[in-house]
């Protein structure tokens, strides 16, 4: 496993060691010992989630103000543009974002720590997205920042209008959203 800090060093890009031949491939998508050794993190994951979305679906920017979730995310079908936004007021990178292409082909994962907002845009006809979380889903604490906030200025690789849920349409502006300390 190769671990590379992104432009926001707490967000990590994970590239697995893949073994393959003409029959297919094999890789460990998660190994606790390798995770701890290569990231220096002693992370406890409590929930796995799996979503399927069609092209141009944009989900996010989501976070839980209480019971914050760290997320280890990856794509097993298709491709997404995955985004993490630093919402920690005490951080030197507060209000900054990073984006990475995650796909079934590149097999990369992204570690999005607690204190970050998270979202993704589906680039392929369909994408299946897996994410492992450090805390349970708590809908009463879920918050959403609008995907096209002018202050964040996320450069989504859109080819048209995104498909949004009702919750995502009602996302708040970054300047109006609750933040972490």
N, CA, C and O of each residue as an XYZ file, in Angstrom:
724
protein
N       0.848     -1.176      0.000
C       0.000      0.000      0.000
C       0.890      1.234      0.000
O       1.865      1.330      0.746
N       0.525      2.168     -0.856
C       1.236      3.435     -0.912
C       0.302      4.519     -0.385
O      -0.842      4.620     -0.827
N       0.785      5.330      0.559
C      -0.008      6.402      1.162
C       0.646      7.733      0.797
O       1.833      7.940      1.049
N      -0.141      8.633      0.200
C       0.359      9.929     -0.214
C      -0.517     11.029      0.367
O      -1.718     11.061      0.098
N       0.062     11.941      1.166
C      -0.726     13.085      1.620
C      -1.128     13.950      0.427
O      -0.359     14.102     -0.523
N      -2.325     14.510      0.477
C      -2.797     15.412     -0.575
C      -2.346     16.836     -0.238
O      -1.541     17.034      0.672
N      -2.856     17.812     -0.961
C      -2.552     19.222     -0.673
C      -3.003     19.620      0.731
O      -2.460     20.554      1.320
N      -3.988     18.916      1.259
C      -4.342     19.037      2.689
C      -3.782     17.778      3.326
O      -4.367     16.707      3.162
N      -2.666     17.865      4.051
C      -1.920     16.684      4.485
C      -2.706     15.657      5.309
O      -2.334     14.483      5.327
N      -3.779     16.065      5.989
C      -4.570     15.108      6.758
C      -5.433     14.214      5.874
O      -5.876     13.154      6.316
N      -5.674     14.624      4.641
C      -6.424     13.817      3.667
C      -5.392     12.985      2.905
O      -4.447     13.522      2.327
N      -5.589     11.671      2.916
C      -4.590     10.762      2.358
C      -5.130     10.001      1.153
O      -6.262      9.519      1.161
N      -4.304      9.903      0.122
C      -4.617      9.085     -1.041
C      -3.948      7.726     -0.836
O      -2.742      7.650     -0.598
N      -4.732      6.664     -0.928
C      -4.253      5.304     -0.672
C      -4.254      4.530     -1.989
O      -5.279      4.447     -2.665
N      -3.104      3.966     -2.346
C      -2.998      3.139     -3.545
C      -2.607      1.725     -3.111
O      -1.526      1.522     -2.558
N      -3.480      0.752     -3.361
C      -3.184     -0.610     -2.923
C      -2.156     -1.283     -3.822
O      -1.919     -0.859     -4.953
N      -1.558     -2.333     -3.296
C      -0.716     -3.210     -4.102
C      -1.655     -4.203     -4.776
O      -2.366     -4.955     -4.110
N      -1.647     -4.195     -6.097
C      -2.569     -5.032     -6.861
C      -1.790     -6.163     -7.526
O      -0.756     -5.937     -8.155
N      -2.297     -7.370     -7.379
C      -1.715     -8.545     -8.016
C      -2.671     -8.969     -9.125
O      -3.843     -9.247     -8.873
N      -2.165     -9.015    -10.344
C      -3.056     -9.362    -11.445
C      -2.351    -10.088    -12.558
O      -1.131    -10.022    -12.707
N      -3.151    -10.781    -13.333
C      -2.692    -11.439    -14.544
C      -3.883    -11.529    -15.496
O      -4.894    -10.855    -15.300
N      -3.759    -12.362    -16.523
C      -4.822    -12.451    -17.526
C      -6.151    -12.940    -16.941
O      -7.195    -12.779    -17.573
N      -6.127    -13.535    -15.745
C      -7.351    -14.049    -15.113
C      -8.111    -12.982    -14.338
O      -9.302    -13.135    -14.067
N      -7.417    -11.892    -13.980
C      -8.058    -10.854    -13.174
C      -7.069    -10.250    -12.196
O      -5.877    -10.153    -12.491
N      -7.560     -9.843    -11.029
C      -6.700     -9.192    -10.043
C      -7.160     -9.525     -8.623
O      -8.262    -10.024     -8.394
N      -6.263     -9.224     -7.685
C      -6.543     -9.336     -6.262
C      -5.817     -8.209     -5.550
O      -4.677     -7.886     -5.885
N      -6.477     -7.612     -4.569
C      -5.810     -6.687     -3.663
C      -6.570     -6.616     -2.358
O      -7.773     -6.873     -2.305
N      -5.846     -6.259     -1.296
C      -6.482     -6.037     -0.009
C      -7.025     -4.618      0.002
O      -6.254     -3.659     -0.055
N      -8.334     -4.474      0.074
C      -8.920     -3.131      0.097
C      -8.758     -2.500      1.474
O      -8.760     -1.276      1.598
N      -8.618     -3.324      2.509
C      -8.330     -2.811      3.846
C      -7.647     -3.905      4.651
O      -8.079     -5.058      4.663
N      -6.572     -3.515      5.322
C      -5.846     -4.395      6.225
C      -5.445     -3.525      7.411
O      -4.670     -2.582      7.255
N      -5.963     -3.835      8.586
C      -5.748     -2.969      9.752
C      -4.268     -2.768     10.074
O      -3.849     -1.648     10.366
N      -3.477     -3.831     10.026
C      -2.046     -3.704     10.335
C      -1.344     -2.802      9.321
O      -0.573     -1.920      9.702
N      -1.609     -3.022      8.030
C      -0.985     -2.191      6.994
C      -1.472     -0.745      7.106
O      -0.693      0.190      6.922
N      -2.751     -0.565      7.407
C      -3.319      0.777      7.588
C      -2.571      1.519      8.692
O      -2.120      2.646      8.489
N      -2.438      0.891      9.856
C      -1.768      1.543     10.987
C      -0.303      1.814     10.678
O       0.205      2.894     10.977
N       0.371      0.852     10.089
C       1.793      1.008      9.782
C       2.034      2.133      8.772
O       2.950      2.936      8.946
N       1.219      2.194      7.722
C       1.458      3.132      6.631
C       0.859      4.516      6.831
O       1.316      5.482      6.219
N      -0.163      4.624      7.684
C      -0.781      5.934      7.922
C      -0.423      6.515      9.282
O      -0.527      7.723      9.492
N      -0.001      5.655     10.207
C       0.241      6.106     11.581
C      -1.048      6.329     12.349
O      -1.026      6.888     13.446
N      -2.178      5.899     11.787
C      -3.484      6.106     12.416
C      -3.998      4.810     13.035
O      -3.910      3.740     12.435
N      -4.527      4.926     14.225
C      -5.163      3.790     14.892
C      -6.671      4.014     14.812
O      -7.314      4.386     15.794
N      -7.209      3.784     13.639
C      -8.590      4.126     13.323
C      -9.517      2.956     13.624
O      -9.217      1.808     13.299
N     -10.644      3.267     14.248
C     -11.671      2.240     14.500
C     -12.838      2.510     13.556
O     -13.507      3.538     13.655
N     -13.071      1.583     12.650
C     -14.197      1.704     11.724
C     -15.393      0.938     12.281
O     -15.241     -0.169     12.797
N     -16.589      1.533     12.173
C     -17.781      0.933     12.781
C     -18.907      0.666     11.788
O     -19.864     -0.032     12.123
N     -18.812      1.205     10.576
C     -19.919      1.064      9.633
C     -19.381      1.089      8.214
O     -18.506      1.891      7.889
N     -19.907      0.204      7.363
C     -19.595      0.209      5.934
C     -20.856      0.592      5.176
O     -21.946      0.112      5.488
N     -20.703      1.460      4.174
C     -21.824      1.907      3.355
C     -21.511      1.661      1.892
O     -20.350      1.660      1.484
N     -22.564      1.451      1.102
C     -22.428      1.181     -0.327
C     -23.529      1.952     -1.027
O     -24.708      1.764     -0.731
N     -23.147      2.830     -1.966
C     -24.149      3.569     -2.726
C     -23.923      3.348     -4.217
O     -22.812      3.063     -4.666
N     -24.999      3.487     -4.959
C     -24.946      3.397     -6.421
C     -25.614      4.653     -6.955
O     -26.699      5.028     -6.510
N     -24.963      5.296     -7.908
C     -25.479      6.536     -8.486
C     -25.212      6.550     -9.974
O     -24.290      5.895    -10.461
N     -26.027      7.304    -10.691
C     -25.858      7.435    -12.137
C     -25.064      8.692    -12.465
O     -24.809      9.528    -11.598
N     -24.680      8.809    -13.726
C     -23.859      9.918    -14.208
C     -24.453     11.269    -13.796
O     -25.667     11.470    -13.832
N     -23.583     12.169    -13.413
C     -23.895     13.548    -13.034
C     -24.595     13.692    -11.682
O     -24.983     14.800    -11.313
N     -24.764     12.592    -10.932
C     -25.251     12.728     -9.563
C     -24.134     13.347     -8.740
O     -22.988     12.901     -8.788
N     -24.483     14.374     -7.991
C     -23.536     15.021     -7.089
C     -24.109     14.891     -5.683
O     -25.221     15.343     -5.410
N     -23.347     14.276     -4.805
C     -23.760     14.083     -3.411
C     -22.823     14.891     -2.527
O     -21.602     14.753     -2.609
N     -23.402     15.736     -1.682
C     -22.592     16.493     -0.752
C     -22.792     17.981     -0.935
O     -23.541     18.456     -1.789
N     -22.112     18.646     -0.124
C     -21.010     18.377      0.791
C     -21.609     18.020      2.168
O     -22.217     18.875      2.813
N     -21.444     16.777      2.615
C     -22.070     16.284      3.837
C     -21.065     16.157      4.975
O     -19.876     15.920      4.759
N     -21.580     16.322      6.199
C     -20.800     16.073      7.409
C     -21.756     15.988      8.588
O     -22.910     16.407      8.493
N     -21.276     15.450      9.688
C     -22.049     15.371     10.927
C     -21.375     16.272     11.954
O     -20.214     16.057     12.304
N     -22.096     17.280     12.437
C     -21.512     18.254     13.365
C     -21.220     17.616     14.726
O     -20.248     17.985     15.386
N     -22.048     16.671     15.144
C     -21.764     15.821     16.308
C     -21.618     14.409     15.772
O     -22.213     14.061     14.751
N     -20.835     13.602     16.451
C     -20.506     12.259     15.968
C     -19.863     12.338     14.580
O     -20.298     11.648     13.657
N     -18.823     13.181     14.426
C     -18.186     13.314     13.110
C     -17.639     11.974     12.623
O     -17.177     11.143     13.405
N     -17.707     11.800     11.337
C     -17.264     10.555     10.722
C     -15.995     10.768      9.911
O     -15.952     11.626      9.030
N     -14.963      9.987     10.209
C     -13.864      9.825      9.275
C     -14.335      8.819      8.246
O     -15.066      7.888      8.584
N     -13.930      8.988      6.994
C     -14.394      8.096      5.930
C     -13.229      7.619      5.085
O     -12.406      8.413      4.630
N     -13.171      6.318      4.884
C     -12.240      5.716      3.935
C     -13.097      5.318      2.737
O     -13.904      4.393      2.833
N     -12.928      6.009      1.608
C     -13.839      5.870      0.476
C     -13.135      5.287     -0.748
O     -11.946      5.516     -0.973
N     -13.901      4.526     -1.533
C     -13.372      3.976     -2.782
C     -14.525      3.649     -3.723
O     -15.684      3.590     -3.312
N     -14.189      3.440     -4.983
C     -15.165      3.140     -6.022
C     -14.891      1.735     -6.547
O     -13.743      1.392     -6.830
N     -15.946      0.914     -6.679
C     -15.783     -0.450     -7.192
C     -16.401     -0.635     -8.573
O     -16.127     -1.631     -9.242
N     -17.229      0.312     -9.007
C     -17.778      0.335    -10.361
C     -17.772      1.789    -10.816
O     -18.293      2.656    -10.114
N     -17.189      2.069    -11.983
C     -17.228      3.415    -12.528
C     -16.166      4.344    -11.977
O     -15.096      3.921    -11.542
N     -16.508      5.661    -12.012
C     -15.548      6.689    -11.600
C     -16.284      7.879    -10.997
O     -17.363      8.261    -11.450
N     -15.671      8.458     -9.958
C     -16.197      9.676     -9.340
C     -15.064     10.676     -9.149
O     -13.887     10.316     -9.125
N     -15.452     11.941     -9.014
C     -14.553     12.985     -8.541
C     -14.935     13.200     -7.090
O     -16.040     13.652     -6.790
N     -14.014     12.876     -6.188
C     -14.276     12.878     -4.760
C     -13.651     14.111     -4.112
O     -12.513     14.467     -4.419
N     -14.392     14.761     -3.218
C     -13.956     16.032     -2.631
C     -14.028     15.982     -1.105
O     -14.989     15.474     -0.527
N     -12.988     16.520     -0.471
C     -12.943     16.705      0.982
C     -12.702     18.188      1.262
O     -11.818     18.803      0.664
N     -13.499     18.762      2.180
C     -13.400     20.181      2.543
C     -13.075     20.278      4.021
O     -13.780     19.698      4.847
N     -12.023     21.001      4.369
C     -11.627     21.168      5.763
C     -12.572     22.148      6.460
O     -12.630     23.325      6.105
N     -13.312     21.648      7.456
C     -14.290     22.459      8.192
C     -13.842     22.716      9.628
O     -14.661     23.080     10.473
N     -12.570     22.534      9.911
C     -12.025     22.724     11.261
C     -11.475     24.147     11.376
O     -10.441     24.470     10.792
N     -12.174     24.988     12.131
C     -11.764     26.393     12.267
C     -10.333     26.544     12.763
O      -9.658     27.513     12.415
N      -9.866     25.608     13.562
C      -8.517     25.702     14.141
C      -7.424     25.216     13.182
O      -6.243     25.260     13.526
N      -7.798     24.760     12.005
C      -6.841     24.185     11.068
C      -6.226     25.247     10.162
O      -6.883     26.219      9.790
N      -4.960     25.049      9.815
C      -4.286     25.937      8.867
C      -4.882     25.827      7.465
O      -4.682     26.713      6.634
N      -5.616     24.740      7.199
C      -6.212     24.545      5.877
C      -7.744     24.709      5.919
O      -8.446     24.221      5.034
N      -8.252     25.394      6.948
C      -9.693     25.631      7.066
C     -10.248     26.274      5.791
O      -9.696     27.246      5.275
N     -11.354     25.705      5.297
C     -12.001     26.254      4.107
C     -11.379     25.828      2.793
O     -11.862     26.221      1.731
N     -10.317     25.032      2.838
C      -9.696     24.543      1.618
C     -10.280     23.177      1.259
O     -10.816     22.475      2.116
N     -10.169     22.813     -0.007
C     -10.680     21.526     -0.466
C      -9.638     20.826     -1.335
O      -8.756     21.454     -1.919
N      -9.773     19.510     -1.396
C      -8.983     18.693     -2.323
C      -9.946     17.778     -3.063
O     -10.975     17.371     -2.523
N      -9.602     17.463     -4.294
C     -10.407     16.557     -5.101
C      -9.529     15.522     -5.765
O      -8.423     15.825     -6.213
N     -10.025     14.298     -5.829
C      -9.289     13.189     -6.440
C     -10.235     12.351     -7.287
O     -11.407     12.189     -6.948
N      -9.727     11.829     -8.374
C     -10.473     10.877     -9.181
C     -10.303      9.494     -8.555
O      -9.186      9.004     -8.391
N     -11.423      8.882     -8.212
C     -11.422      7.511     -7.696
C     -12.204      6.661     -8.677
O     -13.287      7.051     -9.116
N     -11.664      5.502     -9.024
C     -12.357      4.664     -9.997
C     -12.107      3.190     -9.727
O     -11.187      2.813     -9.000
N     -12.954      2.370    -10.334
C     -12.739      0.929    -10.268
C     -11.410      0.586    -10.935
O     -10.733     -0.358    -10.528
N     -11.041      1.344    -11.948
C      -9.804      1.076    -12.671
C      -8.563      1.423    -11.845
O      -7.630      0.623    -11.772
N      -8.542      2.620    -11.215
C      -7.318      2.998    -10.490
C      -7.266      2.414     -9.078
O      -6.200      2.398     -8.463
N      -8.389      1.938     -8.555
C      -8.468      1.234     -7.270
C      -7.975      2.064     -6.073
O      -7.688      1.511     -5.011
N      -7.879      3.377     -6.245
C      -7.423      4.244     -5.163
C      -8.535      4.466     -4.144
O      -9.720      4.397     -4.469
N      -8.130      4.734     -2.909
C      -9.046      5.121     -1.841
C      -8.621      6.488     -1.334
O      -7.484      6.915     -1.536
N      -9.548      7.166     -0.675
C      -9.234      8.455     -0.063
C      -9.650      8.397      1.394
O     -10.761      7.978      1.719
N      -8.747      8.822      2.273
C      -9.043      8.952      3.696
C      -9.470     10.397      3.945
O      -8.695     11.332      3.742
N     -10.719     10.561      4.387
C     -11.285     11.861      4.716
C     -11.501     11.868      6.226
O     -12.435     11.227      6.708
N     -10.659     12.578      6.990
C     -10.738     12.507      8.452
C     -11.968     13.210      9.023
O     -12.660     13.959      8.334
N     -12.211     12.945     10.290
C     -13.235     13.675     11.024
C     -12.934     15.172     10.908
O     -11.771     15.572     10.869
N     -13.977     15.990     10.854
C     -13.783     17.431     10.746
C     -13.821     17.939      9.311
O     -13.600     19.124      9.063
N     -14.099     17.051      8.371
C     -14.160     17.414      6.965
C     -15.557     17.195      6.422
O     -16.272     16.293      6.858
N     -15.943     18.033      5.459
C     -17.118     17.768      4.654
C     -16.705     16.894      3.487
O     -15.545     16.903      3.075
N     -17.657     16.136      2.953
C     -17.339     15.187      1.892
C     -18.426     15.195      0.825
O     -19.612     15.305      1.136
N     -18.014     15.077     -0.431
C     -18.956     14.957     -1.527
C     -18.301     14.305     -2.719
O     -17.078     14.178     -2.783
N     -19.132     13.891     -3.670
C     -18.583     13.330     -4.900
C     -19.535     13.545     -6.063
O     -20.747     13.682     -5.894
N     -18.942     13.569     -7.253
C     -19.660     13.699     -8.517
C     -19.388     12.454     -9.340
O     -18.233     12.060     -9.503
N     -20.444     11.825     -9.866
C     -20.290     10.627    -10.685
C     -19.926     11.038    -12.113
O     -20.646     11.802    -12.755
N     -18.799     10.518    -12.597
C     -18.293     10.845    -13.924
C     -18.644      9.794    -14.977
O     -18.708     10.101    -16.168
N     -18.868      8.569    -14.542
C     -19.187      7.464    -15.449
C     -20.706      7.295    -15.551
O     -21.460      7.977    -14.857
N     -21.144      6.388    -16.414
C     -22.586      6.153    -16.565
C     -23.225      5.732    -15.245
O     -24.361      6.102    -14.949
N     -22.494      4.965    -14.469
C     -22.944      4.541    -13.145
C     -21.693      4.380    -12.280
O     -20.612      4.088    -12.792
N     -21.844      4.568    -10.981
C     -20.727      4.346    -10.058
C     -21.251      3.710     -8.781
O     -22.312      4.070     -8.271
N     -20.487      2.764     -8.284
C     -20.763      2.184     -6.972
C     -19.634      2.603     -6.054
O     -18.454      2.398     -6.340
N     -20.037      3.197     -4.941
C     -19.143      3.900     -4.029
C     -19.221      3.217     -2.673
O     -20.312      3.035     -2.132
N     -18.072      2.839     -2.119
C     -18.015      2.211     -0.801
C     -17.323      3.146      0.163
O     -16.304      3.751     -0.169
N     -17.875      3.265      1.354
C     -17.168      4.035      2.364
C     -17.340      3.423      3.732
O     -18.423      3.011      4.147
N     -16.211      3.388      4.406
C     -16.075      2.828      5.747
C     -15.965      4.020      6.682
O     -15.163      4.921      6.437
N     -16.771      4.044      7.769
C     -16.823      5.225      8.643
C     -16.381      4.920     10.072
O     -16.453      3.785     10.543
N     -15.924      5.972     10.740
C     -15.439      5.844     12.112
C     -16.521      6.092     13.159
O     -16.285      5.881     14.349
N     -17.691      6.534     12.739
C     -18.825      6.687     13.650
C     -20.083      6.357     12.875
O     -20.090      6.331     11.644
N     -21.151      6.105     13.623
C     -22.404      5.719     13.010
C     -23.122      6.917     12.411
O     -22.909      8.054     12.834
N     -23.970      6.660     11.429
C     -24.793      7.690     10.819
C     -25.745      8.241     11.870
O     -26.440      7.483     12.546
N     -25.775      9.559     12.004
C     -26.630     10.255     12.972
C     -27.367     11.361     12.220
O     -26.898     12.499     12.189
N     -28.516     11.044     11.611
C     -29.191     12.017     10.740
C     -29.532     13.334     11.423
O     -29.579     14.374     10.767
N     -29.771     13.305     12.731
C     -30.103     14.550     13.430
C     -28.920     15.509     13.508
O     -29.104     16.694     13.790
N     -27.712     15.016     13.263
C     -26.507     15.846     13.305
C     -25.912     16.082     11.919
O     -24.884     16.746     11.782
N     -26.563     15.536     10.895
C     -26.052     15.708      9.537
C     -26.271     17.142      9.067
O     -27.317     17.741      9.314
N     -25.270     17.674      8.389
C     -25.321     19.018      7.826
C     -24.896     18.933      6.368
O     -24.282     17.955      5.943
N     -25.229     19.965      5.614
C     -24.904     19.987      4.192
C     -24.536     21.408      3.769
O     -25.259     22.365      4.048
N     -23.414     21.520      3.101
C     -23.004     22.779      2.477
C     -23.305     22.655      0.991
O     -23.067     21.609      0.387
N     -23.826     23.724      0.408
C     -24.208     23.701     -1.001
C     -22.989     23.394     -1.874
O     -21.898     23.914     -1.646
N     -23.193     22.562     -2.849
C     -22.110     22.051     -3.701
C     -21.390     23.145     -4.479
O     -20.200     23.015     -4.764
N     -22.094     24.221     -4.827
C     -21.505     25.261     -5.680
C     -21.225     26.545     -4.905
O     -21.309     27.637     -5.467
N     -20.899     26.425     -3.640
C     -20.612     27.603     -2.812
C     -19.490     28.431     -3.447
O     -18.439     27.897     -3.803
N     -19.724     29.724     -3.582
C     -18.747     30.589     -4.265
C     -17.466     30.783     -3.460
O     -16.396     30.963     -4.041
N     -17.561     30.751     -2.143
C     -16.364     30.911     -1.316
C     -15.450     29.691     -1.424
O     -14.230     29.840     -1.503
N     -16.025     28.490     -1.428
C     -15.217     27.274     -1.578
C     -14.686     27.139     -3.003
O     -13.554     26.702     -3.205
N     -15.491     27.509     -3.980
C     -15.107     27.479     -5.404
C     -14.529     26.122     -5.829
O     -13.463     26.049     -6.440
N     -15.251     25.061     -5.493
C     -14.822     23.718     -5.890
C     -14.935     23.604     -7.406
O     -15.952     23.973     -7.993
N     -13.897     23.098     -8.019
C     -13.859     22.943     -9.474
C     -14.365     21.547     -9.851
O     -13.584     20.657    -10.189
N     -15.680     21.378     -9.786
C     -16.297     20.108    -10.164
C     -16.145     19.922    -11.678
O     -16.390     20.869    -12.424
N     -15.753     18.749    -12.153
C     -15.626     18.516    -13.597
C     -16.987     18.194    -14.232
O     -17.213     17.090    -14.727
N     -17.866     19.167    -14.204
C     -19.224     19.001    -14.717
C     -19.276     19.188    -16.224
O     -18.553     20.010    -16.788
N     -20.142     18.413    -16.868
C     -20.392     18.595    -18.293
C     -21.781     19.187    -18.519
O     -22.135     19.529    -19.647
N     -22.561     19.307    -17.461
C     -23.916     19.863    -17.518
C     -24.353     20.171    -16.090
O     -23.520     20.408    -15.215
N     -25.629     20.167    -15.869
C     -26.150     20.397    -14.521
C     -26.085     19.104    -13.718
O     -26.373     18.035    -14.257
N     -25.714     19.177    -12.443
C     -25.673     17.963    -11.633
C     -27.079     17.532    -11.213
O     -28.002     18.345    -11.148
N     -27.218     16.249    -10.934
C     -28.448     15.724    -10.354
C     -28.272     15.755     -8.835
O     -27.328     15.171     -8.303
N     -29.187     16.441     -8.141
C     -29.070     16.652     -6.700
C     -30.279     16.101     -5.972
O     -31.380     16.064     -6.521
N     -30.076     15.673     -4.740
C     -31.185     15.283     -3.870
C     -31.823     16.548     -3.309
O     -31.239     17.629     -3.392
N     -33.013     16.416     -2.743
C     -33.662     17.548     -2.090
C     -32.805     18.119     -0.981
O     -32.742     19.336     -0.806
N     -32.147     17.253     -0.231
C     -31.267     17.676      0.857
C     -30.100     18.501      0.324
O     -29.731     19.519      0.910
N     -29.529     18.059     -0.782
C     -28.368     18.762     -1.339
C     -28.749     20.093     -1.979
O     -27.956     21.035     -1.962
N     -29.933     20.182     -2.535
C     -30.416     21.456     -3.088
C     -30.518     22.508     -1.985
O     -30.289     23.693     -2.227
N     -30.866     22.064     -0.765
C     -31.068     22.982      0.361
C     -29.787     23.213      1.170
O     -29.849     23.792      2.254
N     -28.638     22.776      0.670
C     -27.389     22.973      1.389
C     -27.138     24.446      1.686
O     -27.531     25.323      0.918
N     -26.482     24.701      2.805
C     -26.193     26.075      3.230
C     -24.919     26.596      2.570
O     -24.080     25.825      2.104
N     -24.798     27.898      2.541
C     -23.552     28.531      2.123
C     -22.476     28.231      3.172
O     -22.776     28.094      4.359
N     -21.245     28.132      2.729
C     -20.127     27.863      3.637
C     -20.130     28.846      4.809
O     -19.928     28.439      5.953
N     -20.356     30.135      4.538
C     -20.297     31.142      5.586
C     -21.434     31.016      6.608
O     -21.331     31.570      7.703
N     -22.495     30.312      6.282
C     -23.640     30.129      7.177
C     -23.654     28.775      7.874
O     -24.472     28.554      8.766
N     -22.776     27.874      7.490
C     -22.790     26.510      7.991
C     -22.098     26.392      9.358
O     -21.180     27.148      9.676
N     -22.567     25.421     10.155
C     -21.900     25.105     11.418
C     -20.554     24.456     11.096
O     -20.435     23.676     10.152
N     -19.550     24.792     11.896
C     -18.205     24.275     11.683
C     -17.693     23.595     12.939
O     -18.271     23.722     14.018
N     -16.614     22.884     12.777
C     -15.917     22.282     13.912
C     -14.938     23.307     14.481
O     -14.515     24.222     13.775
N     -14.581     23.155     15.741
C     -13.606     24.070     16.344
C     -12.213     23.846     15.856
O     -11.291     24.543     16.279
